[in-house]
């Protein structure tokens, strides 16, 4: 964790940052395709993104049971009671060559203002999630684009932190699955 915090401090110095109330810090992080995403951190972790209309509730890659697959799960809350016409979510982490689209919902269904998308199953060997098996901590940046009911568009950037300990757990499961079965004991 110390290495991640030091990395965040260096990134802040290189990319530009601002400090808010209570020691929160906003870092401008380079993204795939160029540009910068302003991401707020508190106590070393990204704060869920929010604007006047939308609050991000989840942006995670989660393992599916004990399998060697996972899926992206995204959730948001629409604060105004509006029903968006479209929601797209792209992984725009700079280490990727180009943005990767994970959600393109042309008919979002909200329940009490909440929307969730559970993406397709992805094997840990898929190149789009290979970063999950690299043992350094990762911060993934997601671009959330919402076409509102009135036709206006909001774009907000959210971040998810994947600590090394979590990635070590996933990697161990993949390594254990790839290991040959133990030989039966001989009498």
Buried (B, 14 or more C-beta within 10 A) or exposed (E): EEEBEEEBEEBBEEBEBEEEEEEEBBBBBBBBEEEBBBBBBEEEBBBBBBEEBBBBBBBBBEBEEEEBBBBBBBBBBBEEEBBBBBBBBBBBBBEBEEBBEBBEBEEBEBEEBEBBBEBEEBEBEEEBBEBBBEEEBBBBBBBBBBBBEEEEEBEBBBBBBBBBEBBEEBBEBBEEEEEEEEEEEEE
